[in-house]
Amino acid sequence: MPVRAEPIAFPDRFDPIGTPVQSLKTSEGRSVHFTDTGEAGWHPMLFIGGVGTSARAPELVAFLDTLRRRLHVRIIAVERNGLGDTAYDPAWTFADYTSEVRQVLGHLGIGTFALVAISGGGAYAGHIAAAMPERITSWHMLAAIAQAPADSAICKAEPAALEAMLASQVGAPRAFWAMPPDGVAAHVPGFADRAADEGAHAYFIAGQHGDARAVAREYRSFCDAPATVKAFPAPAYFTYGEADKVVPPSQGEFWASKVAGKVTFRRYPGEGHDVQYRHWDQVLLDVAGYGEQTLVCDKGRARLLPRVVQAADLPKGTTAGVCAWTAKEANHAAK
């Protein structure tokens, strides 16, 4: 075999293979787990993932990590009760989560931050907004819940019955994280597999063996009255799909009614619950200070419109977000 003469540029550091999970002993004596992308001086974002997600939930939006880094957004996620590496405590409450968030942010030396929640994380975000509004630079809710309907199966079921209802899903993360075949999973190579990995991490990584108690308790907590948010002062950005049957835009309208500052309510006709991932590019822009503009793909090139434009009113020939969303051939070729 011939000897190659070309010089090789060897790396002097390892490539990241995911944000590491860290641990902190709280003043209450609990071990809380969290992730932090860790870039000092960037825009801090407290990210609260959907129901039954671990501290590694931000990995689900890493398909736009290049954009995140270009916008200098730092993501912190604090794990919730009984999920991932965090032990289950039947007495744990929203107040405990708020306390743990405070302590993690204090440990990291973070004063102010953007608050971002998706889906079931909305209930927790409401309590953070109520407890420390002065520290939140902007509030972002993506298909985020306020309260489950009182007549829903979740709210009507007894705790043991609810755990039994969820056992098969929690025991099979790929089923729990099943995504619409024509949604985000169809555009982002590997998304469905990464989502299933997140479920496995949340329900098995610490030896829980698919224990449904934590996720059942999360669902039940959505039946409680939403957090009492009073005249939230900072700007808020709410993203909801008009066709979302899981968390409809009316839930966002509830949160919007609690904001005294400016509210930008982005609505997407025909889109369902995965709107939370489909428009993550716009959320990153909103966090980074571009909230008065709208990202579109125009003739194969992404550009910012100089104003907020609802999806139904986009200029003819444009689509919302980066052009990767419309480059189906390229995405499928990457699979």
The 8 nearest C-alpha neighbors of each residue, nearest first, counted from 0:
[[1, 2, 3, 4, 5, 6, 7, 8],
 [2, 0, 3, 4, 5, 6, 7, 8],
 [1, 3, 4, 0, 5, 6, 7, 8],
 [4, 2, 5, 1, 6, 0, 7, 8],
 [3, 5, 6, 2, 7, 1, 0, 8],
 [4, 6, 3, 7, 2, 8, 1, 9],
 [7, 5, 4, 8, 3, 9, 2, 10],
 [6, 8, 9, 5, 4, 10, 3, 11],
 [9, 7, 10, 6, 11, 5, 12, 4],
 [8, 10, 7, 11, 12, 6, 13, 14],
 [11, 9, 12, 8, 13, 14, 7, 15],
 [10, 12, 9, 13, 8, 14, 7, 15],
 [13, 11, 10, 14, 9, 15, 8, 16],
 [14, 12, 15, 11, 10, 16, 9, 17],
 [13, 15, 16, 12, 10, 17, 11, 18],
 [16, 14, 17, 13, 18, 19, 12, 36],
 [17, 15, 14, 18, 19, 13, 58, 61],
 [18, 16, 15, 19, 58, 55, 61, 20],
 [17, 19, 36, 34, 20, 35, 16, 55],
 [20, 18, 34, 17, 21, 35, 55, 36],
 [19, 21, 34, 33, 32, 18, 22, 54],
 [22, 20, 33, 32, 34, 19, 23, 35],
 [23, 21, 32, 31, 33, 30, 24, 20],
 [22, 24, 31, 30, 25, 32, 21, 103],
 [23, 25, 30, 29, 28, 31, 26, 22],
 [26, 24, 28, 27, 29, 23, 30, 99],
 [25, 27, 28, 24, 29, 102, 99, 98],
 [28, 26, 25, 29, 24, 30, 95, 99],
 [27, 29, 25, 26, 24, 30, 31, 23],
 [30, 28, 25, 24, 27, 31, 26, 23],
 [31, 29, 24, 23, 25, 22, 32, 28],
 [30, 32, 23, 22, 29, 85, 24, 78],
 [33, 31, 22, 78, 21, 77, 85, 23],
 [32, 34, 77, 54, 21, 76, 78, 20],
 [35, 33, 20, 76, 75, 54, 21, 19],
 [36, 34, 75, 37, 74, 76, 33, 18],
 [35, 37, 74, 73, 38, 18, 75, 34],
 [36, 38, 35, 39, 73, 74, 75, 34],
 [37, 39, 41, 73, 36, 40, 71, 72],
 [40, 38, 41, 37, 73, 42, 43, 36],
 [39, 41, 38, 42, 43, 71, 73, 72],
 [40, 42, 71, 72, 39, 73, 38, 43],
 [41, 43, 72, 73, 71, 44, 287, 40],
 [44, 42, 73, 112, 74, 41, 72, 113],
 [43, 45, 113, 74, 112, 73, 46, 114],
 [46, 44, 75, 114, 76, 115, 113, 74],
 [45, 47, 115, 76, 116, 44, 75, 48],
 [48, 46, 116, 120, 76, 115, 117, 45],
 [49, 47, 120, 117, 56, 52, 116, 46],
 [48, 50, 119, 120, 118, 117, 52, 51],
 [51, 49, 119, 52, 120, 217, 48, 214],
 [50, 52, 214, 49, 82, 201, 53, 217],
 [53, 51, 50, 201, 49, 56, 48, 82],
 [52, 54, 83, 201, 55, 78, 82, 56],
 [53, 55, 78, 33, 76, 56, 77, 34],
 [54, 56, 53, 57, 58, 34, 197, 20],
 [55, 57, 58, 54, 53, 59, 48, 52],
 [58, 56, 59, 55, 60, 61, 46, 76],
 [57, 59, 61, 56, 60, 55, 17, 18],
 [60, 58, 57, 61, 56, 194, 193, 190],
 [59, 61, 62, 58, 57, 63, 276, 279],
 [60, 62, 64, 58, 63, 59, 57, 65],
 [61, 63, 60, 64, 187, 59, 65, 58],
 [64, 62, 61, 66, 65, 60, 67, 280],
 [63, 65, 61, 67, 66, 62, 68, 60],
 [64, 66, 68, 67, 63, 69, 62, 61],
 [65, 67, 69, 64, 63, 68, 70, 280],
 [68, 66, 64, 70, 65, 72, 69, 71],
 [69, 67, 71, 65, 70, 66, 64, 72],
 [68, 70, 66, 71, 67, 65, 72, 64],
 [69, 71, 67, 68, 72, 287, 66, 284],
 [72, 70, 68, 41, 69, 67, 42, 73],
 [71, 73, 42, 67, 41, 70, 43, 68],
 [72, 74, 43, 42, 36, 41, 44, 38],
 [75, 73, 44, 36, 35, 43, 45, 46],
 [74, 76, 35, 45, 34, 46, 44, 36],
 [77, 75, 46, 34, 54, 33, 45, 47],
 [78, 76, 33, 54, 32, 100, 79, 75],
 [79, 77, 54, 53, 32, 33, 76, 31],
 [80, 78, 82, 81, 77, 85, 96, 53],
 [79, 81, 87, 82, 85, 86, 213, 88],
 [87, 82, 80, 86, 213, 85, 79, 83],
 [83, 81, 201, 85, 53, 80, 79, 202],
 [82, 84, 201, 53, 200, 85, 204, 202],
 [83, 85, 205, 82, 204, 86, 32, 81],
 [86, 84, 81, 82, 83, 80, 31, 32],
 [87, 85, 81, 80, 88, 84, 82, 30],
 [81, 86, 88, 80, 89, 213, 85, 82],
 [87, 89, 90, 91, 86, 80, 81, 213],
 [90, 88, 91, 87, 216, 213, 212, 80],
 [89, 91, 88, 92, 87, 95, 80, 216],
 [90, 92, 88, 89, 95, 80, 93, 96],
 [93, 91, 95, 94, 90, 96, 80, 89],
 [92, 94, 96, 95, 97, 123, 126, 91],
 [95, 93, 97, 92, 96, 98, 126, 91],
 [94, 96, 98, 92, 93, 97, 91, 99],
 [95, 97, 99, 93, 94, 98, 100, 92],
 [98, 96, 94, 100, 95, 99, 127, 101],
 [97, 99, 95, 101, 96, 100, 94, 102],
 [100, 98, 96, 102, 101, 97, 103, 95],
 [99, 101, 97, 103, 102, 98, 104, 96],
 [102, 100, 98, 104, 99, 103, 105, 97],
 [101, 103, 105, 99, 100, 104, 106, 98],
 [102, 104, 106, 100, 105, 101, 99, 107],
 [105, 103, 107, 109, 101, 106, 102, 108],
 [106, 104, 102, 108, 103, 107, 101, 109],
 [105, 107, 103, 104, 108, 102, 109, 23],
 [108, 106, 104, 105, 109, 103, 102, 37],
 [109, 107, 105, 106, 104, 110, 103, 102],
 [110, 108, 104, 107, 105, 111, 112, 43],
 [109, 111, 108, 134, 112, 104, 105, 135],
 [112, 110, 134, 135, 109, 136, 113, 43],
 [111, 113, 43, 135, 44, 136, 114, 134],
 [112, 114, 44, 137, 136, 135, 138, 45],
 [113, 115, 138, 45, 139, 44, 137, 112],
 [116, 114, 139, 46, 140, 45, 138, 47],
 [117, 115, 47, 120, 140, 121, 46, 48],
 [116, 118, 141, 143, 120, 49, 48, 142],
 [117, 119, 143, 49, 142, 120, 144, 121],
 [120, 118, 49, 50, 121, 144, 143, 122],
 [121, 119, 49, 47, 116, 48, 117, 123],
 [120, 122, 143, 144, 124, 119, 116, 123],
 [121, 123, 125, 145, 124, 120, 144, 119],
 [124, 122, 126, 125, 120, 121, 127, 93],
 [125, 123, 121, 127, 126, 122, 128, 116],
 [124, 126, 128, 226, 122, 123, 127, 129],
 [125, 127, 129, 226, 123, 124, 128, 130],
 [126, 128, 124, 130, 129, 125, 97, 131],
 [129, 127, 132, 125, 126, 130, 131, 124],
 [128, 130, 228, 126, 127, 131, 132, 227],
 [129, 131, 127, 128, 126, 132, 97, 228],
 [130, 132, 133, 134, 128, 129, 127, 135],
 [133, 131, 128, 134, 135, 129, 130, 231],
 [132, 134, 131, 135, 232, 136, 111, 233],
 [135, 133, 111, 132, 131, 112, 136, 110],
 [136, 134, 112, 132, 113, 137, 111, 133],
 [135, 137, 113, 112, 233, 111, 134, 138],
 [138, 136, 113, 234, 233, 135, 235, 114],
 [137, 139, 235, 114, 113, 236, 115, 234],
 [138, 140, 115, 236, 237, 235, 114, 116],
 [141, 139, 237, 116, 143, 115, 117, 238],
 [142, 140, 238, 117, 275, 143, 237, 239],
 [143, 141, 239, 118, 246, 117, 275, 238],
 [144, 142, 118, 121, 117, 141, 140, 119],
 [143, 145, 121, 119, 118, 250, 146, 122],
 [144, 146, 122, 250, 225, 121, 143, 147],
 [147, 145, 221, 144, 222, 225, 148, 224],
 [146, 148, 222, 221, 149, 151, 145, 154],
 [149, 147, 151, 150, 146, 222, 154, 221],
 [148, 150, 151, 154, 147, 222, 155, 153],
 [149, 151, 148, 155, 154, 152, 153, 147],
 [152, 150, 148, 153, 154, 149, 155, 147],
 [153, 151, 155, 154, 156, 150, 161, 149],
 [152, 154, 151, 156, 155, 219, 161, 218],
 [153, 155, 151, 152, 222, 156, 149, 219],
 [154, 156, 152, 153, 151, 150, 157, 149],
 [157, 155, 153, 161, 154, 152, 160, 158],
 [156, 158, 160, 159, 161, 155, 154, 153],
 [159, 157, 161, 160, 162, 156, 215, 216],
 [160, 158, 162, 161, 157, 163, 156, 164],
 [161, 159, 163, 157, 162, 158, 156, 164],
 [160, 162, 164, 158, 163, 159, 156, 157],
 [161, 163, 159, 165, 164, 211, 160, 215],
 [162, 164, 160, 166, 161, 165, 159, 167],
 [165, 163, 161, 162, 166, 160, 167, 168],
 [164, 166, 162, 168, 163, 167, 169, 161],
 [167, 165, 163, 169, 168, 211, 164, 170],
 [166, 168, 170, 169, 165, 171, 164, 163],
 [169, 167, 175, 171, 170, 165, 166, 174],
 [170, 168, 166, 209, 171, 167, 172, 165],
 [169, 171, 209, 167, 168, 166, 172, 208],
 [170, 172, 168, 169, 174, 173, 167, 175],
 [173, 171, 198, 175, 195, 174, 199, 169],
 [172, 174, 195, 176, 175, 171, 177, 198],
 [173, 175, 177, 172, 176, 171, 168, 195],
 [176, 174, 168, 172, 173, 177, 169, 171],
 [177, 175, 173, 174, 195, 172, 194, 178],
 [176, 178, 174, 175, 173, 179, 191, 195],
 [179, 177, 176, 180, 184, 191, 182, 183],
 [178, 180, 182, 181, 177, 184, 183, 185],
 [181, 179, 182, 185, 178, 184, 183, 177],
 [180, 182, 179, 185, 183, 184, 186, 178],
 [183, 181, 179, 184, 185, 180, 273, 186],
 [182, 184, 186, 185, 277, 187, 273, 276],
 [183, 185, 190, 187, 186, 182, 191, 180],
 [184, 186, 183, 181, 182, 180, 187, 188],
 [185, 187, 183, 184, 330, 324, 188, 327],
 [188, 186, 184, 190, 185, 183, 189, 330],
 [189, 187, 334, 190, 330, 186, 333, 184],
 [188, 190, 192, 191, 193, 187, 334, 184],
 [189, 191, 193, 184, 192, 187, 188, 194],
 [192, 190, 194, 193, 189, 184, 195, 178],
 [191, 193, 195, 189, 194, 190, 196, 173],
 [192, 194, 196, 190, 195, 191, 189, 197],
 [195, 193, 197, 191, 196, 192, 190, 176],
 [194, 196, 173, 198, 192, 172, 197, 193],
 [197, 195, 193, 199, 194, 198, 200, 192],
 [198, 196, 194, 200, 195, 199, 201, 193],
 [197, 199, 172, 195, 201, 196, 200, 202],
 [200, 198, 196, 202, 203, 197, 201, 172],
 [199, 201, 204, 197, 198, 83, 203, 202],
 [200, 202, 83, 82, 53, 198, 199, 52],
 [203, 201, 209, 199, 200, 207, 198, 83],
 [202, 204, 207, 208, 206, 199, 200, 205],
 [205, 203, 200, 206, 83, 202, 201, 84],
 [206, 204, 84, 203, 207, 83, 85, 202],
 [205, 207, 203, 208, 204, 202, 209, 84],
 [206, 208, 203, 210, 209, 205, 202, 204],
 [209, 207, 203, 206, 210, 202, 170, 205],
 [208, 210, 170, 202, 169, 207, 203, 211],
 [209, 211, 207, 208, 212, 202, 169, 213],
 [212, 210, 162, 166, 214, 213, 215, 209],
 [213, 211, 215, 214, 210, 216, 162, 81],
 [214, 212, 81, 216, 215, 211, 217, 80],
 [213, 215, 217, 51, 216, 211, 212, 218],
 [216, 214, 212, 218, 217, 213, 162, 211],
 [217, 215, 219, 213, 214, 218, 212, 220],
 [218, 216, 214, 220, 215, 219, 213, 50],
 [217, 219, 215, 216, 220, 221, 214, 153],
 [218, 220, 216, 221, 217, 222, 215, 154],
 [221, 219, 217, 222, 218, 223, 216, 122],
 [220, 222, 146, 147, 219, 223, 218, 122],
 [221, 223, 147, 220, 219, 154, 146, 149],
 [224, 222, 221, 220, 225, 146, 219, 147],
 [223, 225, 226, 222, 146, 221, 145, 227],
 [226, 224, 145, 146, 223, 227, 122, 125],
 [227, 225, 126, 125, 228, 224, 129, 122],
 [226, 228, 129, 229, 225, 126, 125, 224],
 [227, 229, 129, 226, 257, 128, 231, 230],
 [228, 230, 231, 257, 227, 129, 258, 259],
 [231, 229, 259, 258, 257, 232, 228, 260],
 [230, 232, 258, 259, 229, 257, 233, 132],
 [233, 231, 260, 259, 230, 258, 234, 132],
 [232, 234, 260, 137, 136, 231, 235, 135],
 [235, 233, 261, 260, 137, 262, 138, 232],
 [236, 234, 138, 262, 137, 139, 263, 261],
 [235, 237, 263, 139, 264, 262, 138, 140],
 [236, 238, 264, 140, 139, 265, 141, 263],
 [237, 239, 141, 265, 266, 264, 140, 142],
 [240, 238, 142, 266, 248, 141, 241, 267],
 [239, 241, 270, 267, 271, 243, 242, 274],
 [240, 242, 268, 243, 267, 269, 270, 248],
 [243, 241, 271, 269, 270, 240, 244, 268],
 [244, 242, 271, 272, 247, 240, 245, 241],
 [243, 245, 247, 246, 242, 271, 272, 241],
 [244, 246, 243, 247, 272, 271, 142, 118],
 [247, 245, 142, 244, 243, 144, 250, 143],
 [246, 248, 243, 249, 244, 250, 245, 241],
 [249, 247, 251, 250, 239, 252, 241, 240],
 [250, 248, 252, 251, 247, 253, 246, 254],
 [251, 249, 253, 248, 252, 145, 144, 247],
 [252, 250, 248, 254, 253, 249, 255, 237],
 [251, 253, 249, 255, 250, 254, 256, 248],
 [252, 254, 250, 251, 256, 255, 249, 257],
 [255, 253, 251, 256, 257, 252, 250, 145],
 [254, 256, 252, 257, 253, 258, 251, 262],
 [255, 257, 253, 254, 258, 252, 259, 230],
 [258, 256, 255, 230, 254, 228, 229, 231],
 [259, 257, 231, 230, 255, 260, 256, 232],
 [258, 260, 230, 232, 231, 257, 261, 233],
 [261, 259, 232, 234, 233, 258, 262, 231],
 [260, 262, 234, 235, 263, 259, 233, 258],
 [263, 261, 235, 236, 234, 264, 260, 255],
 [262, 264, 236, 235, 265, 237, 261, 234],
 [265, 263, 237, 236, 262, 238, 266, 239],
 [264, 266, 238, 237, 309, 263, 239, 267],
 [267, 265, 239, 240, 238, 264, 241, 268],
 [266, 268, 240, 310, 241, 270, 269, 239],
 [269, 267, 241, 270, 240, 266, 242, 311],
 [268, 270, 242, 241, 267, 271, 240, 243],
 [271, 269, 240, 242, 268, 267, 241, 274],
 [270, 272, 243, 242, 240, 273, 274, 269],
 [271, 273, 243, 274, 142, 245, 240, 275],
 [272, 274, 275, 276, 271, 277, 183, 182],
 [273, 275, 277, 272, 276, 240, 271, 278],
 [276, 274, 141, 273, 277, 142, 278, 117],
 [277, 275, 279, 274, 278, 273, 60, 183],
 [276, 278, 274, 275, 279, 183, 273, 280],
 [279, 277, 280, 276, 281, 274, 275, 320],
 [278, 280, 282, 276, 281, 277, 283, 275],
 [281, 279, 283, 278, 282, 320, 284, 63],
 [280, 282, 284, 279, 283, 278, 285, 294],
 [283, 281, 279, 285, 284, 280, 286, 278],
 [284, 282, 286, 280, 285, 281, 287, 279],
 [283, 285, 281, 287, 289, 282, 286, 290],
 [284, 286, 290, 282, 289, 283, 288, 287],
 [287, 285, 283, 284, 288, 282, 113, 137],
 [286, 288, 284, 285, 289, 70, 283, 42],
 [289, 287, 285, 286, 290, 284, 291, 283],
 [290, 288, 285, 284, 291, 292, 287, 286],
 [291, 289, 285, 292, 288, 284, 286, 293],
 [290, 292, 306, 307, 289, 293, 305, 285],
 [293, 291, 306, 305, 307, 290, 304, 289],
 [294, 292, 304, 307, 303, 308, 306, 295],
 [293, 295, 303, 320, 302, 319, 281, 304],
 [296, 294, 319, 320, 318, 301, 302, 317],
 [295, 297, 301, 322, 318, 300, 317, 321],
 [296, 298, 317, 300, 299, 301, 295, 316],
 [299, 297, 300, 296, 317, 316, 301, 322],
 [298, 300, 297, 322, 296, 301, 325, 326],
 [299, 301, 297, 296, 298, 322, 302, 321],
 [302, 300, 296, 321, 295, 322, 297, 299],
 [303, 301, 295, 294, 296, 300, 304, 297],
 [304, 302, 294, 293, 292, 305, 295, 301],
 [303, 305, 293, 292, 306, 294, 302, 295],
 [306, 304, 292, 303, 293, 291, 307, 308],
 [307, 305, 292, 291, 304, 308, 293, 303],
 [308, 306, 292, 293, 291, 309, 305, 304],
 [309, 307, 306, 293, 313, 312, 310, 292],
 [308, 310, 312, 311, 265, 313, 266, 307],
 [311, 309, 312, 313, 267, 308, 266, 319],
 [310, 312, 309, 313, 268, 267, 308, 266],
 [313, 311, 309, 310, 308, 314, 315, 307],
 [312, 314, 310, 311, 308, 315, 309, 317],
 [315, 313, 317, 316, 312, 318, 308, 297],
 [314, 316, 317, 313, 312, 318, 297, 311],
 [315, 317, 314, 297, 318, 298, 313, 296],
 [318, 316, 297, 296, 315, 314, 295, 313],
 [317, 319, 296, 295, 320, 316, 297, 313],
 [320, 318, 295, 294, 296, 310, 317, 321],
 [321, 319, 295, 294, 296, 280, 322, 318],
 [322, 320, 301, 323, 296, 324, 295, 319],
 [321, 323, 296, 324, 325, 301, 299, 300],
 [322, 324, 326, 325, 321, 330, 327, 186],
 [325, 323, 322, 326, 321, 186, 327, 320],
 [324, 326, 323, 322, 327, 318, 186, 321],
 [327, 325, 323, 329, 328, 324, 330, 322],
 [328, 326, 330, 329, 325, 331, 186, 324],
 [327, 329, 331, 330, 326, 332, 325, 333],
 [330, 328, 332, 327, 326, 331, 333, 323],
 [331, 329, 327, 333, 332, 328, 186, 188],
 [330, 332, 328, 333, 334, 329, 327, 188],
 [331, 333, 329, 330, 334, 328, 327, 188],
 [334, 332, 330, 331, 329, 188, 328, 187],
 [333, 331, 332, 188, 330, 189, 187, 329]]
